[in-house]
Amino acid sequence: MEGWLQELNGHNVLRFHRDHAARYEAYVFIDRGEPIPGQPALLKRRERLARKRAVEQWQKLLKAAWRRVEPQW
């Protein structure tokens, strides 16, 4: 599974997706990028968190007015 969040200003997008290489504990990658019309997104950063921490981060961002969006890249 994966999920996408975008800032209200539209500049930053986060992609949450599972780290399939993790063997013993569930980890999630969070990719931060900026959509560029007519071009591939500019990927700025990747973070790896334990699943529990990633869920907490997702919920925190939703409360901070980020919104769910369709895949951006």
Stockholm file with secondary structure:
# STOCKHOLM 1.0

chainA/1-73         MEGWLQELNGHNVLRFHRDHAARYEAYVFIDRGEPIPGQPALLKRRERLARKRAVEQWQKLLKAAWRRVEPQW
#=GR chainA/1-73 SS CEEEEECTTSSCEEEEEECTTCSSSCEEEEEEEEEETTEEEEEEEEEEEEHHHHHHHHHHHHHTTCEECCCCC
#=GC SS_cons        CEEEEECTTSSCEEEEEECTTCSSSCEEEEEEEEEETTEEEEEEEEEEEEHHHHHHHHHHHHHTTCEECCCCC
//
